[in-house]
Amino acid sequence: MADDFLFLTELLGLKVYDLKGRRLGLVKDAVIVPLIHPSRVDRFLVGGGWAWLTVRYDQIRSITLDGIYLKDEQLTPYHSDEYMLRLVRDLLDQQIIDGQGRKVVRVTDVTFQIKQEAEGNVIDIIDIDIGLRSVLRRLAQGVVPPRLIRRVQVLIPPHSIRWEHCSIIEADPQRRLRLNVSNEILERMHPADLADIVEDLSPDDREAIFESIDSEVAAETLSEMEPDVQASILESLETEKAADIVEEMSPHEAADVLAELEEQTSEDILEEMEVEPKAEVEELLEYEENSAGGLMNTEYVALPENTTVAGAMEALKAHEEILENLNTLFLVDANEQLKAAIPLARLFTASGVTPLKELAPDTLIHVDVEERQDRITELFDKYNLLTLPVIDAEGKLAGVITVDEIISLLREK
Amino acid sequence: MIKRFRYQIAIFLSVIGPGLITANVDNDSGGILTYSQAGAKYGYLPLWTLIPITLLLIVTQEMSSRMGAVTGKGLSDLIREEFGLRTTFFLMIALVLTNFTNVIAEFAGIASSLELFHISRYISVPICAVAVWYVVVRGNYRSVEKIFLFACCLYVTYIISAFLLKPDWKEAAIYSVKPILMFDTDYITMLIAMVGTSIAPWMQFYLQSAIVEKGITAKEYVQSRIEVVVGCILTDVVAFFIIVSCATAIWAHGPRDINDAADAAVALKPFGQYAYLLFSAGLFNASFFAACILPLSTVFTVCEGLGFETGVDKRFHEAPEFYWLYTLLVGLGAAVILWPNFPLIKMILASQVLNGVLLPFVLIYMVILINKKGLMKEWTNSAAYNAVAWVSVAIMIGLTLALALITVKQMMPQARIAPAVSAPLAQVQRYDSGRHAFKADVHESRFAHLFRQAVGIGKFTN
């Protein structure tokens, strides 16, 4: 056999021969033990007679399409254990996450690479096959000779995913550990992609993923989801974990999510939260959902009235984490009254000693926390705003509404 | 307290949709014409089927929605995960073929409703096929859906019509509870079609996916269940009035087959000159609505079951199987109608029979799945549920076998067998009447005769 690959559909039903060339039985399943090796087939389950036997990878001399020849006949009966991932039982026809294509796919077949090692052949999983080609193999399996299938299938373009980009889905946390399921692939993805994937999964699987991934990633992912999905996920999680995730979200988003939940659940989660984010979130929760207060977030930079450009630069260095979405600075007086809004870009063309006040545009546009939503969108449209400051009844700066919030709002309509 | 109450209502409104939409799609062109045919040909006789049909409809729809809510997965996904690819594949082939005839039926409904106004099918069908394709793929389907749902109020015309026609309510009531079974091909075919149109296999797939897509979980499921049950009852209330209208307006003046839309529109004759308009509008709406949902649901089911990429938000090259299959279903479904002299109404009725034949197999998988503890946890079926489901499976398979047997018997070449049967029989009669003087009313079945000939007995003439 010149080819060095083998499909799971071909492996199943291969005859297993002992040292004297007697047939022991047929391959029924293959096992990997991820804790020992992430891709090597560790054991073959062979059915012959009444019981299944286990053949270890190091008991095999050769694997070809013509059969598996052993070099060691000391076989043990099959016992299931929690550390094994049985390919037919646990992988075939199940859903897995394709980390590179960023979607959920269903396993139709598995491709192995046959490796020639010093003492015999070893097979490693290299690809997970999806698509029409593997469907053909599954349908013809056991009916059409494998070599003929191989010749026919080249007519159909292949569709496979590298095994190292796959993440299996396992809802049971204990088993996740034993199967060494890592979240690395998921945590490396863009939160928006991860959100799409998670929305495709069943509630149990969603919960499992949110239970196990890093709270920060979970928070970012959750912010990308639809409000009703957010609510159902948070409600399914342990209160403590839910609180950890909500803490990592921006107070504005946290308030939005909590408002979606049943009152009791949302109170329980608030209770579990740290004091500081909790106070801010509770404050935001007070506002009507469709008012300026409900739309605003509290991630803004407010500086004293007399700050210079150089002083502002210094202040920004201390707040690296919000720079990405920052486009406006605010000036407040000693009584926290809003005085001016300065576009960030102005800072770059001014000298370091210029007071910020001088860079402010003539008109200062702001709204009250009670302001209605349609009036706010109107303002954004009219003045081409990126950020709109919101002030409370006493004239203090309470928060800001950013343009991305307005975009989401308009898209919902 | 008030807040709690408002919350409850909000939940109910948010889960509303899948059940009622499914119920309305249920009375598609196949539904309207099958019930019309039943009433026109057999009068009040078939009314008794509606109670068991409603029961079975509730049981199946409730099972699909429960599975959707608890597992968060579609029916084809579950079949694939639990029974493997090969089973899924063959079930999907059967489903595609059956649904294809249903798509044809929807376009036939469109064509025949517009032919009432002398709009040629060569104009109406291509335009509607393109419209269906466009509405669904370009994604403004959601807004169109509301128009359809609203237009479903047209079914009320049947209820009004039934009252205006002054049917024999006593008889209608008696036959609603009095089962009548006849071993007649047409009657059995009609029974299967009535079950098949009310409990179409594709709807189980559609409903389950709709529940999953709506994000309804086991917790909110109780509200959803109410909606499903209400939807099922509505479906069959409409069916009842269609049958009664047709029985009074058509059957009472002489039982006959429905051959075209004009025949069926007679049921609305109390509306006088508007009868055609109302019937046509109702049939058109039902057909177009279902023509939007049915091919799309089929493609989703198949592609999910076989693991192909799906979704109208994907580009063509991202989900080629999805788009090809969808386009083929709509395109071919419409093209078949354009075949010269294609028998529209016969096709519609035949597609419903196929539904009825496929149904028990889908049911079998559903019942096995829903009883798996690992899948459904504490939400598995109760014994009563299983009993209803299994009895229905047995009855449907029984009816299908009976139909197959009768059909095969009828398909035996008549010309060759008929004389062969009569010849020896005649001799038997002559022989016997001479000997025992007993009046020959001998009747021998064709099979018995063939059997007798084969083993060489019964040659009475020496």
Interface residues (C-beta under 8 A of the other chain):
Chain A: L92 D93 Q94 Q95 K103 V105 R106 V107 T108 I130 G131 L132 V135 R138 L139 L201 S202 P203 D204 D205 E226 D228 V229 S232 E235 E262 E263
Chain B: K3 Y7 S14 T71 G72 K73 D77 R80 E81 G84 L85 R86 F89 G215 T217 A218 K219 L306 G307 F308 E309 E321
